């Protein structure tokens, strides 16, 4: 099975989530104004899906930042001698005074 010809990057997925959510809110408001239960339900569903897409993308982005920071810290610690490494780890473990 091959991958799709075009894939969305992070910014495009964020924008898609925001657009779906905003469209859902507009449909929800239109349903309230027009008195349409179907439009309100569809709008609420789209707003929830859009919010979920946006939140998921933000969590993925956060995870990538954490992984990059962790790799960088491990790399820096590996360059230290054992005593210096222990001092740095101790300093990081202590709460700020």
TADA-V300535 format. One record per run of one state. SS is the DSSP state (alpha for helix, beta for strand, coil for the rest). FROM is the first residue (numbers start at 0). TO is the last residue. If there is no record, write none. Layout:
BEGIN
ss->[SS | SS]
from->[FROM | FROM]
to->[TO | TO]
END
This chain:
BEGIN
ss->[coil | alpha | coil | alpha | coil | alpha | coil]
from->[0 | 9 | 34 | 36 | 78 | 81 | 93]
to->[8 | 33 | 35 | 77 | 80 | 92 | 96]
END
